[in-house]
Amino acid sequence: MSFGSLDRKTAILWASAVAVILILRFFVLADRSPAVVAASVSVPAAESRLEKLRQKAATVPGKEALMKQASAELDSRELEQITRQLAGIDARPPAEPESGTASQEGGRL
């Protein structure tokens, strides 16, 4: 069985039409409403979870205040450290020299 030019064009046309119909059916005109599912958690369990979440949410402003305070302290310490470095002051306290150690002349006493 050989295909002539008209039969080949008709087969391509039919295949294209079927492809367009399938695309329209399953992608463009698909039912997008979510399926109704049963609740996986009972109402009392959901209420207790909600109460726990509300308690956690109530602590957020306090945590934010602590975070702001810590951030402000860190900023002031960093600024102080930068100021000391620019002024040439070592931020660490000077080390006390040990008594009875070798002098700076190569370890001679």
A tleap script that builds the chain and sets N, CA, C and O, in Angstrom:
source leaprc.protein.ff14SB
mol = sequence {
  NMET SER PHE GLY SER LEU ASP ARG LYS THR
  ALA ILE LEU TRP ALA SER ALA VAL ALA VAL
  ILE LEU ILE LEU ARG PHE PHE VAL LEU ALA
  ASP ARG SER PRO ALA VAL VAL ALA ALA SER
  VAL SER VAL PRO ALA ALA GLU SER ARG LEU
  GLU LYS LEU ARG GLN LYS ALA ALA THR VAL
  PRO GLY LYS GLU ALA LEU MET LYS GLN ALA
  SER ALA GLU LEU ASP SER ARG GLU LEU GLU
  GLN ILE THR ARG GLN LEU ALA GLY ILE ASP
  ALA ARG PRO PRO ALA GLU PRO GLU SER GLY
  THR ALA SER GLN GLU GLY GLY ARG CLEU
}
set mol.1.N position { 0.849 -1.159 0.000 }
set mol.1.CA position { 0.000 0.000 0.000 }
set mol.1.C position { 0.897 1.225 0.000 }
set mol.1.O position { 1.661 1.440 0.940 }
set mol.2.N position { 0.807 2.006 -1.023 }
set mol.2.CA position { 1.640 3.211 -1.110 }
set mol.2.C position { 0.758 4.432 -0.919 }
set mol.2.O position { -0.411 4.459 -1.303 }
set mol.3.N position { 1.371 5.446 -0.306 }
set mol.3.CA position { 0.650 6.687 -0.087 }
set mol.3.C position { 0.966 7.642 -1.214 }
set mol.3.O position { 2.131 7.835 -1.562 }
set mol.4.N position { -0.050 8.233 -1.780 }
set mol.4.CA position { 0.152 9.291 -2.759 }
set mol.4.C position { 0.294 10.609 -2.025 }
set mol.4.O position { 0.205 10.642 -0.798 }
set mol.5.N position { 0.512 11.689 -2.744 }
set mol.5.CA position { 0.704 12.988 -2.100 }
set mol.5.C position { -0.570 13.449 -1.394 }
set mol.5.O position { -0.498 14.063 -0.330 }
set mol.6.N position { -1.737 13.159 -1.977 }
set mol.6.CA position { -2.989 13.562 -1.358 }
set mol.6.C position { -3.245 12.749 -0.094 }
set mol.6.O position { -3.712 13.300 0.903 }
set mol.7.N position { -2.951 11.454 -0.115 }
set mol.7.CA position { -3.166 10.614 1.053 }
set mol.7.C position { -2.210 10.997 2.197 }
set mol.7.O position { -2.606 10.973 3.362 }
set mol.8.N position { -0.984 11.340 1.877 }
set mol.8.CA position { -0.012 11.737 2.894 }
set mol.8.C position { -0.452 13.047 3.550 }
set mol.8.O position { -0.372 13.190 4.770 }
set mol.9.N position { -0.917 14.005 2.737 }
set mol.9.CA position { -1.382 15.282 3.286 }
set mol.9.C position { -2.608 15.064 4.167 }
set mol.9.O position { -2.739 15.709 5.207 }
set mol.10.N position { -3.490 14.185 3.777 }
set mol.10.CA position { -4.684 13.895 4.559 }
set mol.10.C position { -4.297 13.234 5.889 }
set mol.10.O position { -4.881 13.559 6.923 }
set mol.11.N position { -3.339 12.330 5.883 }
set mol.11.CA position { -2.901 11.659 7.107 }
set mol.11.C position { -2.274 12.676 8.068 }
set mol.11.O position { -2.521 12.625 9.273 }
set mol.12.N position { -1.473 13.589 7.541 }
set mol.12.CA position { -0.861 14.625 8.376 }
set mol.12.C position { -1.937 15.532 8.946 }
set mol.12.O position { -1.871 15.917 10.114 }
set mol.13.N position { -2.927 15.876 8.133 }
set mol.13.CA position { -4.023 16.724 8.596 }
set mol.13.C position { -4.803 16.039 9.713 }
set mol.13.O position { -5.121 16.671 10.720 }
set mol.14.N position { -5.116 14.753 9.546 }
set mol.14.CA position { -5.845 14.019 10.572 }
set mol.14.C position { -5.027 13.908 11.866 }
set mol.14.O position { -5.573 14.080 12.956 }
set mol.15.N position { -3.737 13.625 11.756 }
set mol.15.CA position { -2.883 13.508 12.947 }
set mol.15.C position { -2.797 14.857 13.673 }
set mol.15.O position { -2.824 14.906 14.902 }
set mol.16.N position { -2.695 15.938 12.915 }
set mol.16.CA position { -2.657 17.271 13.516 }
set mol.16.C position { -3.968 17.600 14.210 }
set mol.16.O position { -3.974 18.163 15.305 }
set mol.17.N position { -5.074 17.252 13.577 }
set mol.17.CA position { -6.382 17.525 14.174 }
set mol.17.C position { -6.557 16.750 15.476 }
set mol.17.O position { -7.056 17.298 16.459 }
set mol.18.N position { -6.154 15.492 15.492 }
set mol.18.CA position { -6.252 14.683 16.709 }
set mol.18.C position { -5.360 15.277 17.802 }
set mol.18.O position { -5.769 15.335 18.962 }
set mol.19.N position { -4.149 15.719 17.451 }
set mol.19.CA position { -3.243 16.316 18.423 }
set mol.19.C position { -3.842 17.593 19.002 }
set mol.19.O position { -3.760 17.810 20.211 }
set mol.20.N position { -4.439 18.439 18.172 }
set mol.20.CA position { -5.053 19.674 18.649 }
set mol.20.C position { -6.221 19.368 19.580 }
set mol.20.O position { -6.368 20.015 20.617 }
set mol.21.N position { -7.037 18.410 19.232 }
set mol.21.CA position { -8.177 18.038 20.073 }
set mol.21.C position { -7.705 17.515 21.427 }
set mol.21.O position { -8.270 17.870 22.461 }
set mol.22.N position { -6.662 16.667 21.423 }
set mol.22.CA position { -6.147 16.142 22.685 }
set mol.22.C position { -5.552 17.252 23.551 }
set mol.22.O position { -5.749 17.266 24.766 }
set mol.23.N position { -4.828 18.178 22.931 }
set mol.23.CA position { -4.253 19.302 23.685 }
set mol.23.C position { -5.363 20.154 24.289 }
set mol.23.O position { -5.291 20.537 25.457 }
set mol.24.N position { -6.390 20.449 23.495 }
set mol.24.CA position { -7.506 21.233 24.018 }
set mol.24.C position { -8.210 20.504 25.154 }
set mol.24.O position { -8.561 21.117 26.162 }
set mol.25.N position { -8.414 19.216 25.002 }
set mol.25.CA position { -9.166 18.444 25.993 }
set mol.25.C position { -8.433 18.345 27.328 }
set mol.25.O position { -9.024 18.567 28.385 }
set mol.26.N position { -7.131 18.007 27.275 }
set mol.26.CA position { -6.419 17.712 28.512 }
set mol.26.C position { -5.661 18.896 29.113 }
set mol.26.O position { -5.310 18.856 30.293 }
set mol.27.N position { -5.404 19.926 28.350 }
set mol.27.CA position { -4.632 21.045 28.886 }
set mol.27.C position { -5.433 22.342 28.946 }
set mol.27.O position { -5.443 23.000 29.986 }
set mol.28.N position { -6.092 22.719 27.884 }
set mol.28.CA position { -6.786 24.006 27.844 }
set mol.28.C position { -8.131 23.933 28.557 }
set mol.28.O position { -8.447 24.806 29.365 }
set mol.29.N position { -8.909 22.927 28.275 }
set mol.29.CA position { -10.247 22.823 28.838 }
set mol.29.C position { -10.321 21.855 30.011 }
set mol.29.O position { -11.406 21.373 30.338 }
set mol.30.N position { -9.209 21.564 30.641 }
set mol.30.CA position { -9.183 20.615 31.754 }
set mol.30.C position { -9.916 21.196 32.961 }
set mol.30.O position { -9.938 22.410 33.158 }
set mol.31.N position { -10.509 20.326 33.757 }
set mol.31.CA position { -11.205 20.740 34.966 }
set mol.31.C position { -10.163 21.097 36.021 }
set mol.31.O position { -9.424 20.228 36.484 }
set mol.32.N position { -10.103 22.361 36.400 }
set mol.32.CA position { -9.069 22.828 37.326 }
set mol.32.C position { -9.578 22.991 38.757 }
set mol.32.O position { -8.838 23.469 39.617 }
set mol.33.N position { -10.794 22.614 39.023 }
set mol.33.CA position { -11.302 22.732 40.388 }
set mol.33.C position { -10.686 21.623 41.233 }
set mol.33.O position { -10.618 20.473 40.798 }
set mol.34.N position { -10.240 21.965 42.436 }
set mol.34.CA position { -9.612 20.954 43.275 }
set mol.34.C position { -10.630 19.928 43.756 }
set mol.34.O position { -11.802 20.238 43.968 }
set mol.35.N position { -10.163 18.732 43.917 }
set mol.35.CA position { -11.041 17.677 44.406 }
set mol.35.C position { -11.267 17.869 45.894 }
set mol.35.O position { -10.375 18.312 46.618 }
set mol.36.N position { -12.453 17.537 46.337 }
set mol.36.CA position { -12.783 17.656 47.751 }
set mol.36.C position { -12.199 16.444 48.467 }
set mol.36.O position { -12.438 15.296 48.092 }
set mol.37.N position { -11.420 16.740 49.517 }
set mol.37.CA position { -10.817 15.645 50.273 }
set mol.37.C position { -11.305 15.710 51.711 }
set mol.37.O position { -11.695 16.766 52.208 }
set mol.38.N position { -11.273 14.580 52.353 }
set mol.38.CA position { -11.702 14.509 53.746 }
set mol.38.C position { -10.628 15.129 54.636 }
set mol.38.O position { -9.442 15.116 54.306 }
set mol.39.N position { -11.064 15.666 55.761 }
set mol.39.CA position { -10.129 16.272 56.706 }
set mol.39.C position { -9.234 15.184 57.289 }
set mol.39.O position { -9.712 14.131 57.710 }
set mol.40.N position { -7.929 15.453 57.307 }
set mol.40.CA position { -7.011 14.445 57.829 }
set mol.40.C position { -6.798 14.601 59.337 }
set mol.40.O position { -6.237 13.716 59.982 }
set mol.41.N position { -7.245 15.720 59.890 }
set mol.41.CA position { -7.069 15.986 61.316 }
set mol.41.C position { -8.433 16.317 61.908 }
set mol.41.O position { -9.259 16.971 61.271 }
set mol.42.N position { -8.657 15.856 63.134 }
set mol.42.CA position { -9.937 16.140 63.774 }
set mol.42.C position { -9.994 17.606 64.196 }
set mol.42.O position { -8.971 18.286 64.269 }
set mol.43.N position { -11.184 18.068 64.467 }
set mol.43.CA position { -11.384 19.470 64.832 }
set mol.43.C position { -10.675 19.821 66.141 }
set mol.43.O position { -10.014 20.859 66.189 }
set mol.44.N position { -10.772 19.022 67.201 }
set mol.44.CA position { -10.053 19.382 68.432 }
set mol.44.C position { -8.530 19.434 68.235 }
set mol.44.O position { -7.863 20.296 68.806 }
set mol.45.N position { -7.989 18.529 67.442 }
set mol.45.CA position { -6.545 18.543 67.185 }
set mol.45.C position { -6.149 19.794 66.409 }
set mol.45.O position { -5.111 20.398 66.679 }
set mol.46.N position { -6.976 20.173 65.452 }
set mol.46.CA position { -6.691 21.385 64.684 }
set mol.46.C position { -6.788 22.625 65.569 }
set mol.46.O position { -5.997 23.556 65.416 }
set mol.47.N position { -7.747 22.647 66.490 }
set mol.47.CA position { -7.886 23.790 67.396 }
set mol.47.C position { -6.687 23.894 68.343 }
set mol.47.O position { -6.205 24.993 68.617 }
set mol.48.N position { -6.211 22.759 68.838 }
set mol.48.CA position { -5.044 22.802 69.728 }
set mol.48.C position { -3.802 23.235 68.959 }
set mol.48.O position { -2.968 23.964 69.497 }
set mol.49.N position { -3.667 22.803 67.722 }
set mol.49.CA position { -2.536 23.245 66.889 }
set mol.49.C position { -2.617 24.751 66.641 }
set mol.49.O position { -1.604 25.449 66.687 }
set mol.50.N position { -3.820 25.242 66.382 }
set mol.50.CA position { -4.015 26.670 66.172 }
set mol.50.C position { -3.646 27.456 67.423 }
set mol.50.O position { -3.032 28.518 67.325 }
set mol.51.N position { -4.010 26.951 68.595 }
set mol.51.CA position { -3.676 27.637 69.846 }
set mol.51.C position { -2.162 27.693 70.051 }
set mol.51.O position { -1.630 28.717 70.480 }
set mol.52.N position { -1.472 26.600 69.747 }
set mol.52.CA position { -0.009 26.586 69.873 }
set mol.52.C position { 0.618 27.593 68.916 }
set mol.52.O position { 1.555 28.303 69.282 }
set mol.53.N position { 0.106 27.655 67.698 }
set mol.53.CA position { 0.637 28.611 66.724 }
set mol.53.C position { 0.379 30.052 67.165 }
set mol.53.O position { 1.221 30.927 66.961 }
set mol.54.N position { -0.768 30.293 67.761 }
set mol.54.CA position { -1.069 31.644 68.267 }
set mol.54.C position { -0.127 32.024 69.406 }
set mol.54.O position { 0.311 33.171 69.494 }
set mol.55.N position { 0.184 31.068 70.277 }
set mol.55.CA position { 1.126 31.338 71.362 }
set mol.55.C position { 2.509 31.660 70.821 }
set mol.55.O position { 3.175 32.570 71.314 }
set mol.56.N position { 2.940 30.921 69.816 }
set mol.56.CA position { 4.245 31.199 69.200 }
set mol.56.C position { 4.242 32.559 68.520 }
set mol.56.O position { 5.225 33.297 68.591 }
set mol.57.N position { 3.141 32.889 67.864 }
set mol.57.CA position { 3.051 34.180 67.176 }
set mol.57.C position { 3.043 35.332 68.171 }
set mol.57.O position { 3.489 36.432 67.846 }
set mol.58.N position { 2.547 35.093 69.372 }
set mol.58.CA position { 2.509 36.154 70.377 }
set mol.58.C position { 3.909 36.496 70.885 }
set mol.58.O position { 4.123 37.593 71.401 }
set mol.59.N position { 4.861 35.579 70.749 }
set mol.59.CA position { 6.223 35.842 71.217 }
set mol.59.C position { 7.071 36.576 70.189 }
set mol.59.O position { 8.175 37.016 70.509 }
set mol.60.N position { 6.588 36.714 68.983 }
set mol.60.CA position { 7.370 37.338 67.915 }
set mol.60.C position { 7.748 38.789 68.219 }
set mol.60.O position { 8.911 39.140 68.017 }
set mol.61.N position { 6.856 39.646 68.686 }
set mol.61.CA position { 7.268 41.029 68.961 }
set mol.61.C position { 8.399 41.122 69.986 }
set mol.61.O position { 9.301 41.945 69.831 }
set mol.62.N position { 8.364 40.298 71.021 }
set mol.62.CA position { 9.433 40.291 72.011 }
set mol.62.C position { 10.762 39.861 71.412 }
set mol.62.O position { 11.809 40.436 71.711 }
set mol.63.N position { 10.706 38.838 70.561 }
set mol.63.CA position { 11.925 38.369 69.908 }
set mol.63.C position { 12.474 39.426 68.961 }
set mol.63.O position { 13.688 39.596 68.847 }
set mol.64.N position { 11.578 40.136 68.283 }
set mol.64.CA position { 12.030 41.200 67.387 }
set mol.64.C position { 12.704 42.325 68.182 }
set mol.64.O position { 13.708 42.882 67.738 }
set mol.65.N position { 12.155 42.658 69.356 }
set mol.65.CA position { 12.763 43.696 70.187 }
set mol.65.C position { 14.146 43.266 70.647 }
set mol.65.O position { 15.083 44.064 70.621 }
set mol.66.N position { 14.288 42.004 71.072 }
set mol.66.CA position { 15.605 41.506 71.470 }
set mol.66.C position { 16.586 41.533 70.307 }
set mol.66.O position { 17.759 41.863 70.480 }
set mol.67.N position { 16.102 41.187 69.136 }
set mol.67.CA position { 16.958 41.193 67.942 }
set mol.67.C position { 17.418 42.608 67.618 }
set mol.67.O position { 18.580 42.814 67.270 }
set mol.68.N position { 16.526 43.583 67.727 }
set mol.68.CA position { 16.905 44.970 67.466 }
set mol.68.C position { 17.927 45.454 68.481 }
set mol.68.O position { 18.879 46.148 68.125 }
set mol.69.N position { 17.730 45.082 69.767 }
set mol.69.CA position { 18.659 45.486 70.812 }
set mol.69.C position { 20.034 44.860 70.579 }
set mol.69.O position { 21.052 45.544 70.682 }
set mol.70.N position { 20.068 43.584 70.270 }
set mol.70.CA position { 21.342 42.916 70.015 }
set mol.70.C position { 22.031 43.493 68.787 }
set mol.70.O position { 23.252 43.649 68.772 }
set mol.71.N position { 21.259 43.807 67.769 }
set mol.71.CA position { 21.825 44.398 66.556 }
set mol.71.C position { 22.409 45.780 66.848 }
set mol.71.O position { 23.470 46.129 66.330 }
set mol.72.N position { 21.719 46.563 67.674 }
set mol.72.CA position { 22.224 47.892 68.025 }
set mol.72.C position { 23.512 47.787 68.833 }
set mol.72.O position { 24.446 48.558 68.616 }
set mol.73.N position { 23.565 46.829 69.772 }
set mol.73.CA position { 24.786 46.634 70.556 }
set mol.73.C position { 25.946 46.199 69.669 }
set mol.73.O position { 27.071 46.673 69.832 }
set mol.74.N position { 25.672 45.306 68.739 }
set mol.74.CA position { 26.713 44.843 67.821 }
set mol.74.C position { 27.215 45.992 66.954 }
set mol.74.O position { 28.419 46.130 66.733 }
set mol.75.N position { 26.296 46.813 66.465 }
set mol.75.CA position { 26.697 47.962 65.649 }
set mol.75.C position { 27.583 48.918 66.433 }
set mol.75.O position { 28.573 49.423 65.903 }
set mol.76.N position { 27.232 49.173 67.702 }
set mol.76.CA position { 28.038 50.093 68.504 }
set mol.76.C position { 29.414 49.502 68.791 }
set mol.76.O position { 30.412 50.222 68.773 }
set mol.77.N position { 29.478 48.194 69.057 }
set mol.77.CA position { 30.773 47.555 69.297 }
set mol.77.C position { 31.643 47.574 68.046 }
set mol.77.O position { 32.844 47.837 68.121 }
set mol.78.N position { 31.039 47.297 66.904 }
set mol.78.CA position { 31.802 47.329 65.661 }
set mol.78.C position { 32.305 48.737 65.367 }
set mol.78.O position { 33.440 48.914 64.925 }
set mol.79.N position { 31.466 49.731 65.610 }
set mol.79.CA position { 31.877 51.117 65.391 }
set mol.79.C position { 33.022 51.490 66.323 }
set mol.79.O position { 33.970 52.156 65.908 }
set mol.80.N position { 32.938 51.061 67.584 }
set mol.80.CA position { 34.000 51.341 68.543 }
set mol.80.C position { 35.301 50.667 68.111 }
set mol.80.O position { 36.374 51.263 68.205 }
set mol.81.N position { 35.202 49.429 67.639 }
set mol.81.CA position { 36.388 48.707 67.191 }
set mol.81.C position { 37.008 49.378 65.969 }
set mol.81.O position { 38.231 49.498 65.890 }
set mol.82.N position { 36.203 49.808 65.037 }
set mol.82.CA position { 36.714 50.497 63.848 }
set mol.82.C position { 37.358 51.812 64.236 }
set mol.82.O position { 38.412 52.170 63.709 }
set mol.83.N position { 36.730 52.540 65.158 }
set mol.83.CA position { 37.291 53.817 65.620 }
set mol.83.C position { 38.646 53.595 66.278 }
set mol.83.O position { 39.586 54.352 66.035 }
set mol.84.N position { 38.755 52.557 67.112 }
set mol.84.CA position { 40.037 52.263 67.767 }
set mol.84.C position { 41.096 51.879 66.736 }
set mol.84.O position { 42.251 52.289 66.847 }
set mol.85.N position { 40.706 51.098 65.741 }
set mol.85.CA position { 41.674 50.695 64.721 }
set mol.85.C position { 42.150 51.902 63.925 }
set mol.85.O position { 43.334 52.015 63.608 }
set mol.86.N position { 41.239 52.795 63.607 }
set mol.86.CA position { 41.635 53.988 62.854 }
set mol.86.C position { 42.493 54.922 63.697 }
set mol.86.O position { 43.373 55.605 63.173 }
set mol.87.N position { 42.238 54.953 64.995 }
set mol.87.CA position { 43.007 55.821 65.881 }
set mol.87.C position { 44.340 55.184 66.260 }
set mol.87.O position { 45.192 55.850 66.849 }
set mol.88.N position { 44.534 53.919 65.936 }
set mol.88.CA position { 45.780 53.242 66.239 }
set mol.88.C position { 45.830 52.653 67.619 }
set mol.88.O position { 46.908 52.299 68.097 }
set mol.89.N position { 44.713 52.538 68.269 }
set mol.89.CA position { 44.652 51.962 69.606 }
set mol.89.C position { 44.291 50.496 69.456 }
set mol.89.O position { 43.327 50.148 68.775 }
set mol.90.N position { 45.070 49.644 70.096 }
set mol.90.CA position { 44.768 48.216 70.063 }
set mol.90.C position { 43.549 47.963 70.937 }
set mol.90.O position { 43.487 48.449 72.066 }
set mol.91.N position { 42.583 47.211 70.430 }
set mol.91.CA position { 41.349 46.967 71.163 }
set mol.91.C position { 41.563 46.020 72.328 }
set mol.91.O position { 40.747 45.994 73.249 }
set mol.92.N position { 42.647 45.232 72.315 }
set mol.92.CA position { 42.930 44.306 73.395 }
set mol.92.C position { 43.788 44.991 74.448 }
set mol.92.O position { 44.572 45.880 74.115 }
set mol.93.N position { 43.659 44.603 75.692 }
set mol.93.CA position { 44.516 45.194 76.726 }
set mol.93.C position { 45.955 44.744 76.500 }
set mol.93.O position { 46.180 43.628 76.032 }
set mol.94.N position { 46.924 45.581 76.819 }
set mol.94.CA position { 48.320 45.207 76.578 }
set mol.94.C position { 48.730 44.039 77.472 }
set mol.94.O position { 48.295 43.932 78.619 }
set mol.95.N position { 49.570 43.175 76.927 }
set mol.95.CA position { 50.037 42.018 77.679 }
set mol.95.C position { 51.140 42.460 78.626 }
set mol.95.O position { 51.977 43.292 78.274 }
set mol.96.N position { 51.138 41.901 79.822 }
set mol.96.CA position { 52.163 42.251 80.792 }
set mol.96.C position { 53.444 41.506 80.455 }
set mol.96.O position { 53.395 40.311 80.161 }
set mol.97.N position { 54.606 42.188 80.489 }
set mol.97.CA position { 55.861 41.485 80.187 }
set mol.97.C position { 56.194 40.511 81.311 }
set mol.97.O position { 55.982 40.792 82.490 }
set mol.98.N position { 56.716 39.370 80.911 }
set mol.98.CA position { 57.070 38.357 81.892 }
set mol.98.C position { 58.422 38.717 82.504 }
set mol.98.O position { 59.324 39.158 81.792 }
set mol.99.N position { 58.566 38.536 83.785 }
set mol.99.CA position { 59.843 38.842 84.440 }
set mol.99.C position { 60.805 37.689 84.261 }
set mol.99.O position { 60.410 36.526 84.335 }
set mol.100.N position { 62.093 38.013 84.020 }
set mol.100.CA position { 63.132 36.999 83.891 }
set mol.100.C position { 63.202 36.392 82.509 }
set mol.100.O position { 63.818 35.338 82.350 }
set mol.101.N position { 62.600 37.005 81.496 }
set mol.101.CA position { 62.694 36.464 80.142 }
set mol.101.C position { 63.865 37.104 79.430 }
set mol.101.O position { 64.432 38.094 79.891 }
set mol.102.N position { 64.208 36.534 78.325 }
set mol.102.CA position { 65.347 37.025 77.545 }
set mol.102.C position { 65.013 38.387 76.955 }
set mol.102.O position { 63.846 38.679 76.691 }
set mol.103.N position { 66.006 39.209 76.749 }
set mol.103.CA position { 65.790 40.521 76.169 }
set mol.103.C position { 65.541 40.405 74.680 }
set mol.103.O position { 65.578 39.304 74.131 }
set mol.104.N position { 65.292 41.506 74.027 }
set mol.104.CA position { 64.981 41.516 72.618 }
set mol.104.C position { 66.214 41.340 71.739 }
set mol.104.O position { 66.074 41.311 70.517 }
set mol.105.N position { 67.392 41.224 72.293 }
set mol.105.CA position { 68.640 41.117 71.531 }
set mol.105.C position { 68.979 39.682 71.228 }
set mol.105.O position { 70.129 39.284 71.413 }
set mol.106.N position { 68.066 38.913 70.787 }
set mol.106.CA position { 68.364 37.562 70.363 }
set mol.106.C position { 68.400 36.567 71.484 }
set mol.106.O position { 68.955 35.484 71.300 }
set mol.107.N position { 67.845 36.863 72.636 }
set mol.107.CA position { 67.749 35.904 73.703 }
set mol.107.C position { 68.933 35.968 74.679 }
set mol.107.O position { 69.053 35.091 75.534 }
set mol.108.N position { 69.787 36.949 74.582 }
set mol.108.CA position { 70.904 37.064 75.516 }
set mol.108.C position { 70.453 37.760 76.793 }
set mol.108.O position { 69.606 38.652 76.759 }
set mol.109.N position { 71.017 37.352 77.896 }
set mol.109.CA position { 70.710 37.967 79.178 }
set mol.109.C position { 71.694 39.006 79.546 }
set mol.109.O position { 71.575 39.622 80.605 }
savepdb mol mol.pdb
quit
